[in-house]
Amino acid sequence: MATKTYTVTGMTCSHCVGSVSSEIKQIPGVTDVQVDLASGEVTVTSDQPVDEAAVAAAVDEAGYELAR
């Protein structure tokens, strides 16, 4: 199991949280996504480490941006 926390900018409501969670959960190997709306932190749990570019692409697809 691998867990990594990212910061996502632009989320303002529960719909934002749902969109980001839904897109990240589609990445192969991802088993859980926890989003803290207040801090913008997104914790991704997966079978193996997930490529950050894949997470960035999923967040972008949801309409938000991964803070770097």
N, CA, C and O atoms as a GROMACS GRO file, in nm:
protein
  272
    1MET      N    1   0.084  -0.119   0.000
    1MET     CA    2   0.000   0.000   0.000
    1MET      C    3   0.088   0.124   0.000
    1MET      O    4   0.193   0.128   0.064
    2ALA      N    5   0.042   0.224  -0.072
    2ALA     CA    6   0.112   0.352  -0.078
    2ALA      C    7   0.011   0.463  -0.052
    2ALA      O    8  -0.102   0.457  -0.098
    3THR      N    9   0.054   0.562   0.024
    3THR     CA   10  -0.031   0.678   0.052
    3THR      C   11   0.048   0.804   0.026
    3THR      O   12   0.162   0.818   0.070
    4LYS      N   13  -0.014   0.897  -0.046
    4LYS     CA   14   0.053   1.024  -0.072
    4LYS      C   15  -0.051   1.134  -0.066
    4LYS      O   16  -0.166   1.116  -0.109
    5THR      N   17  -0.010   1.250  -0.012
    5THR     CA   18  -0.101   1.364   0.000
    5THR      C   19  -0.059   1.473  -0.098
    5THR      O   20   0.059   1.508  -0.108
    6TYR      N   21  -0.157   1.526  -0.169
    6TYR     CA   22  -0.136   1.634  -0.266
    6TYR      C   23  -0.220   1.754  -0.223
    6TYR      O   24  -0.312   1.739  -0.143
    7THR      N   25  -0.188   1.871  -0.275
    7THR     CA   26  -0.269   1.990  -0.251
    7THR      C   27  -0.334   2.030  -0.383
    7THR      O   28  -0.267   2.046  -0.485
    8VAL      N   29  -0.466   2.045  -0.378
    8VAL     CA   30  -0.543   2.082  -0.496
    8VAL      C   31  -0.599   2.222  -0.474
    8VAL      O   32  -0.657   2.250  -0.368
    9THR      N   33  -0.583   2.310  -0.572
    9THR     CA   34  -0.633   2.447  -0.561
    9THR      C   35  -0.763   2.462  -0.639
    9THR      O   36  -0.784   2.395  -0.741
   10GLY      N   37  -0.848   2.549  -0.591
   10GLY     CA   38  -0.972   2.584  -0.661
   10GLY      C   39  -1.097   2.516  -0.609
   10GLY      O   40  -1.207   2.551  -0.653
   11MET      N   41  -1.085   2.422  -0.518
   11MET     CA   42  -1.205   2.354  -0.466
   11MET      C   43  -1.274   2.444  -0.364
   11MET      O   44  -1.211   2.500  -0.275
   12THR      N   45  -1.408   2.457  -0.380
   12THR     CA   46  -1.482   2.547  -0.290
   12THR      C   47  -1.604   2.483  -0.225
   12THR      O   48  -1.663   2.541  -0.134
   13CYS      N   49  -1.643   2.361  -0.272
   13CYS     CA   50  -1.766   2.303  -0.219
   13CYS      C   51  -1.761   2.151  -0.227
   13CYS      O   52  -1.664   2.093  -0.276
   14SER      N   53  -1.868   2.087  -0.179
   14SER     CA   54  -1.871   1.941  -0.179
   14SER      C   55  -1.878   1.885  -0.321
   14SER      O   56  -1.830   1.774  -0.345
   15HIS      N   57  -1.934   1.959  -0.415
   15HIS     CA   58  -1.936   1.913  -0.554
   15HIS      C   59  -1.793   1.905  -0.608
   15HIS      O   60  -1.758   1.812  -0.680
   16CYS      N   61  -1.710   2.003  -0.572
   16CYS     CA   62  -1.569   2.002  -0.610
   16CYS      C   63  -1.500   1.877  -0.556
   16CYS      O   64  -1.426   1.809  -0.628
   17VAL      N   65  -1.525   1.848  -0.431
   17VAL     CA   66  -1.466   1.730  -0.365
   17VAL      C   67  -1.506   1.604  -0.439
   17VAL      O   68  -1.423   1.517  -0.465
   18GLY      N   69  -1.634   1.594  -0.473
   18GLY     CA   70  -1.684   1.477  -0.544
   18GLY      C   71  -1.622   1.461  -0.680
   18GLY      O   72  -1.588   1.349  -0.721
   19SER      N   73  -1.605   1.571  -0.752
   19SER     CA   74  -1.546   1.567  -0.886
   19SER      C   75  -1.402   1.520  -0.880
   19SER      O   76  -1.360   1.434  -0.958
   20VAL      N   77  -1.325   1.578  -0.789
   20VAL     CA   78  -1.184   1.541  -0.775
   20VAL      C   79  -1.171   1.395  -0.732
   20VAL      O   80  -1.091   1.321  -0.789
   21SER      N   81  -1.249   1.354  -0.634
   21SER     CA   82  -1.245   1.216  -0.586
   21SER      C   83  -1.277   1.118  -0.697
   21SER      O   84  -1.209   1.017  -0.715
   22SER      N   85  -1.382   1.148  -0.772
   22SER     CA   86  -1.428   1.060  -0.879
   22SER      C   87  -1.320   1.041  -0.985
   22SER      O   88  -1.296   0.928  -1.030
   23GLU      N   89  -1.256   1.148  -1.026
   23GLU     CA   90  -1.152   1.139  -1.130
   23GLU      C   91  -1.030   1.062  -1.080
   23GLU      O   92  -0.976   0.978  -1.152
   24ILE      N   93  -0.986   1.090  -0.957
   24ILE     CA   94  -0.866   1.023  -0.905
   24ILE      C   95  -0.893   0.874  -0.885
   24ILE      O   96  -0.804   0.792  -0.907
   25LYS      N   97  -1.015   0.839  -0.843
   25LYS     CA   98  -1.049   0.698  -0.820
   25LYS      C   99  -1.043   0.616  -0.949
   25LYS      O  100  -1.036   0.493  -0.943
   26GLN      N  101  -1.046   0.681  -1.064
   26GLN     CA  102  -1.039   0.610  -1.193
   26GLN      C  103  -0.896   0.569  -1.229
   26GLN      O  104  -0.877   0.491  -1.322
   27ILE      N  105  -0.797   0.621  -1.158
   27ILE     CA  106  -0.657   0.584  -1.184
   27ILE      C  107  -0.637   0.439  -1.141
   27ILE      O  108  -0.670   0.404  -1.028
   28PRO      N  109  -0.583   0.355  -1.228
   28PRO     CA  110  -0.561   0.214  -1.192
   28PRO      C  111  -0.476   0.200  -1.065
   28PRO      O  112  -0.372   0.264  -1.050
   29GLY      N  113  -0.523   0.115  -0.973
   29GLY     CA  114  -0.450   0.089  -0.850
   29GLY      C  115  -0.494   0.173  -0.731
   29GLY      O  116  -0.462   0.139  -0.617
   30VAL      N  117  -0.568   0.282  -0.756
   30VAL     CA  118  -0.613   0.368  -0.646
   30VAL      C  119  -0.724   0.295  -0.570
   30VAL      O  120  -0.822   0.250  -0.630
   31THR      N  121  -0.708   0.286  -0.438
   31THR     CA  122  -0.807   0.216  -0.356
   31THR      C  123  -0.891   0.310  -0.271
   31THR      O  124  -1.001   0.274  -0.229
   32ASP      N  125  -0.840   0.432  -0.244
   32ASP     CA  126  -0.914   0.527  -0.160
   32ASP      C  127  -0.867   0.668  -0.187
   32ASP      O  128  -0.749   0.691  -0.216
   33VAL      N  129  -0.960   0.764  -0.178
   33VAL     CA  130  -0.928   0.906  -0.193
   33VAL      C  131  -0.999   0.980  -0.081
   33VAL      O  132  -1.121   0.968  -0.066
   34GLN      N  133  -0.925   1.055  -0.002
   34GLN     CA  134  -0.982   1.137   0.106
   34GLN      C  135  -0.950   1.283   0.074
   34GLN      O  136  -0.834   1.318   0.050
   35VAL      N  137  -1.053   1.368   0.073
   35VAL     CA  138  -1.035   1.509   0.040
   35VAL      C  139  -1.073   1.594   0.160
   35VAL      O  140  -1.181   1.579   0.216
   36ASP      N  141  -0.983   1.685   0.198
   36ASP     CA  142  -1.010   1.783   0.303
   36ASP      C  143  -1.033   1.917   0.234
   36ASP      O  144  -0.938   1.983   0.192
   37LEU      N  145  -1.159   1.955   0.222
   37LEU     CA  146  -1.195   2.076   0.149
   37LEU      C  147  -1.129   2.200   0.209
   37LEU      O  148  -1.081   2.286   0.135
   38ALA      N  149  -1.127   2.211   0.341
   38ALA     CA  150  -1.073   2.330   0.407
   38ALA      C  151  -0.926   2.355   0.372
   38ALA      O  152  -0.886   2.469   0.348
   39SER      N  153  -0.847   2.249   0.370
   39SER     CA  154  -0.703   2.266   0.344
   39SER      C  155  -0.667   2.244   0.198
   39SER      O  156  -0.559   2.283   0.153
   40GLY      N  157  -0.757   2.179   0.124
   40GLY     CA  158  -0.727   2.145  -0.016
   40GLY      C  159  -0.643   2.020  -0.028
   40GLY      O  160  -0.597   1.987  -0.138
   41GLU      N  161  -0.621   1.950   0.083
   41GLU     CA  162  -0.537   1.831   0.079
   41GLU      C  163  -0.617   1.710   0.031
   41GLU      O  164  -0.730   1.685   0.074
   42VAL      N  165  -0.554   1.636  -0.059
   42VAL     CA  166  -0.614   1.515  -0.114
   42VAL      C  167  -0.518   1.400  -0.086
   42VAL      O  168  -0.404   1.401  -0.133
   43THR      N  169  -0.564   1.303  -0.009
   43THR     CA  170  -0.480   1.188   0.025
   43THR      C  171  -0.524   1.070  -0.059
   43THR      O  172  -0.640   1.027  -0.055
   44VAL      N  173  -0.429   1.017  -0.136
   44VAL     CA  174  -0.455   0.907  -0.227
   44VAL      C  175  -0.388   0.781  -0.174
   44VAL      O  176  -0.268   0.780  -0.147
   45THR      N  177  -0.467   0.674  -0.158
   45THR     CA  178  -0.415   0.544  -0.116
   45THR      C  179  -0.425   0.451  -0.235
   45THR      O  180  -0.527   0.446  -0.304
   46SER      N  181  -0.317   0.377  -0.260
   46SER     CA  182  -0.314   0.290  -0.376
   46SER      C  183  -0.235   0.163  -0.347
   46SER      O  184  -0.162   0.155  -0.248
   47ASP      N  185  -0.253   0.064  -0.436
   47ASP     CA  186  -0.181  -0.062  -0.422
   47ASP      C  187  -0.030  -0.040  -0.434
   47ASP      O  188   0.049  -0.100  -0.361
   48GLN      N  189   0.007   0.046  -0.529
   48GLN     CA  190   0.148   0.080  -0.553
   48GLN      C  191   0.154   0.231  -0.573
   48GLN      O  192   0.052   0.293  -0.600
   49PRO      N  193   0.273   0.290  -0.561
   49PRO     CA  194   0.283   0.435  -0.582
   49PRO      C  195   0.223   0.477  -0.717
   49PRO      O  196   0.245   0.411  -0.818
   50VAL      N  197   0.147   0.586  -0.716
   50VAL     CA  198   0.082   0.637  -0.836
   50VAL      C  199   0.167   0.750  -0.895
   50VAL      O  200   0.221   0.833  -0.821
   51ASP      N  201   0.179   0.750  -1.026
   51ASP     CA  202   0.254   0.855  -1.095
   51ASP      C  203   0.187   0.990  -1.070
   51ASP      O  204   0.067   1.006  -1.092
   52GLU      N  205   0.265   1.088  -1.025
   52GLU     CA  206   0.208   1.220  -0.996
   52GLU      C  207   0.145   1.283  -1.119
   52GLU      O  208   0.047   1.356  -1.107
   53ALA      N  209   0.200   1.255  -1.236
   53ALA     CA  210   0.142   1.309  -1.360
   53ALA      C  211   0.000   1.257  -1.382
   53ALA      O  212  -0.085   1.329  -1.433
   54ALA      N  213  -0.025   1.132  -1.342
   54ALA     CA  214  -0.160   1.075  -1.354
   54ALA      C  215  -0.256   1.145  -1.260
   54ALA      O  216  -0.371   1.171  -1.296
   55VAL      N  217  -0.210   1.175  -1.139
   55VAL     CA  218  -0.294   1.246  -1.043
   55VAL      C  219  -0.321   1.388  -1.094
   55VAL      O  220  -0.434   1.436  -1.087
   56ALA      N  221  -0.218   1.454  -1.144
   56ALA     CA  222  -0.233   1.591  -1.198
   56ALA      C  223  -0.332   1.592  -1.314
   56ALA      O  224  -0.414   1.683  -1.324
   57ALA      N  225  -0.325   1.491  -1.400
   57ALA     CA  226  -0.417   1.483  -1.515
   57ALA      C  227  -0.560   1.461  -1.468
   57ALA      O  228  -0.653   1.520  -1.524
   58ALA      N  229  -0.579   1.378  -1.367
   58ALA     CA  230  -0.713   1.351  -1.314
   58ALA      C  231  -0.771   1.476  -1.250
   58ALA      O  232  -0.888   1.508  -1.269
   59VAL      N  233  -0.689   1.547  -1.174
   59VAL     CA  234  -0.734   1.672  -1.110
   59VAL      C  235  -0.770   1.775  -1.216
   59VAL      O  236  -0.870   1.846  -1.205
   60ASP      N  237  -0.687   1.784  -1.320
   60ASP     CA  238  -0.712   1.876  -1.431
   60ASP      C  239  -0.844   1.841  -1.501
   60ASP      O  240  -0.922   1.929  -1.536
   61GLU      N  241  -0.866   1.712  -1.521
   61GLU     CA  242  -0.990   1.666  -1.586
   61GLU      C  243  -1.112   1.707  -1.504
   61GLU      O  244  -1.218   1.736  -1.560
   62ALA      N  245  -1.097   1.710  -1.372
   62ALA     CA  246  -1.207   1.752  -1.284
   62ALA      C  247  -1.226   1.904  -1.285
   62ALA      O  248  -1.326   1.955  -1.234
   63GLY      N  249  -1.128   1.976  -1.342
   63GLY     CA  250  -1.140   2.122  -1.352
   63GLY      C  251  -1.063   2.199  -1.246
   63GLY      O  252  -1.088   2.318  -1.224
   64TYR      N  253  -0.968   2.133  -1.182
   64TYR     CA  254  -0.890   2.196  -1.076
   64TYR      C  255  -0.742   2.180  -1.104
   64TYR      O  256  -0.704   2.124  -1.207
   65GLU      N  257  -0.658   2.229  -1.014
   65GLU     CA  258  -0.516   2.226  -1.040
   65GLU      C  259  -0.440   2.169  -0.920
   65GLU      O  260  -0.470   2.201  -0.805
   66LEU      N  261  -0.341   2.086  -0.950
   66LEU     CA  262  -0.254   2.030  -0.848
   66LEU      C  263  -0.149   2.136  -0.815
   66LEU      O  264  -0.078   2.182  -0.905
   67ALA      N  265  -0.138   2.175  -0.688
   67ALA     CA  266  -0.037   2.273  -0.648
   67ALA      C  267   0.100   2.205  -0.653
   67ALA      O  268   0.114   2.090  -0.612
   68ARG      N  269   0.199   2.275  -0.703
   68ARG     CA  270   0.332   2.216  -0.716
   68ARG      C  271   0.429   2.288  -0.625
   68ARG      O  272   0.547   2.253  -0.621
   0.00000   0.00000   0.00000
